[in-house]
Amino acid sequence: MSNAKWRKLFRIVNDSHLGLKNCIWKLVGEDEPKHGFVPDDEQLGENYVGDCGALNGPFEFKKIEWLKLPNRVGYKPYENAPTQYKTQDLSIIIEQLCTIGSFEIDIDSEGVTIYGYKA
């Protein structure tokens, strides 16, 4: 996927006001997906994403194999607390992605996966 399309995607997510904080990044050359956060506009360069927890530093858009926006995110409000869950309605993001261009996406019970490269 092009750099411009990734920037459009992140603009849609940030403009949705859903407050999506967590996402899962799968980067080319990395064996395991990594939990991180959705970058805001200030963290996006012309051809890179600033530090968002996926590689502990900036990386180029072309390294993104896929990105998952989860429907449900678990968190602990304090240490030793039981895990609590926040659910997110991603339908507005899906609808907007479908109107602005052709994005390779999969929707399942866990959330929405947006592909840079699909095997």
C-alpha positions, 0 to 999 in steps of 0.5 A, spaced: 500 500 500 502 506 498 504 511 503 499 516 501 494 511 503 497 509 509 496 517 511 489 517 509 487 511 513 490 514 519 487 520 518 480 517 518 482 513 524 484 519 528 478 524 525 473 518 527 473 521 535 473 513 537 479 514 541 482 508 538 489 507 542 491 500 541 492 496 535 496 490 533 502 491 528 505 486 523 511 488 520 515 485 514 521 481 517 518 480 524 516 474 526 510 476 531 505 481 531 506 487 536 502 491 540 502 498 539 498 504 538 495 508 533 499 514 531 496 521 531 498 526 525 504 529 528 507 522 528 506 521 521 512 523 516 511 523 508 514 516 508 514 513 515 511 512 522 514 515 528 515 511 534 508 507 536 510 501 540 511 496 534 519 497 533 521 502 539 522 507 534 520 510 527 519 505 521 517 506 513 510 505 511 513 499 507 514 495 513 507 495 515 505 488 513 498 489 516 495 493 522 489 490 526 484 495 529 481 491 535 473 491 537 475 489 544 481 492 548 483 489 555 486 493 560 488 494 568 486 500 571 491 499 576 496 493 578 493 487 580 486 489 578 482 484 574 482 485 566 477 490 564 475 491 557 473 497 552 469 495 546 469 499 540 464 500 534 469 500 528 463 501 523 464 508 521 471 507 520 470 501 515 464 505 512 469 511 511 475 506 508 470 504 503 468 510 500 475 513 499 479 508 496 480 501 495 483 498 501 485 491 502 481 489 509 478 483 513 473 484 518 472 478 523 470 477 530 476 480 533 476 487 529 478 490 522 485 488 519 488 493 514 493 490 509 499 493 506 501 486 503 497 480 503 500 473 502 
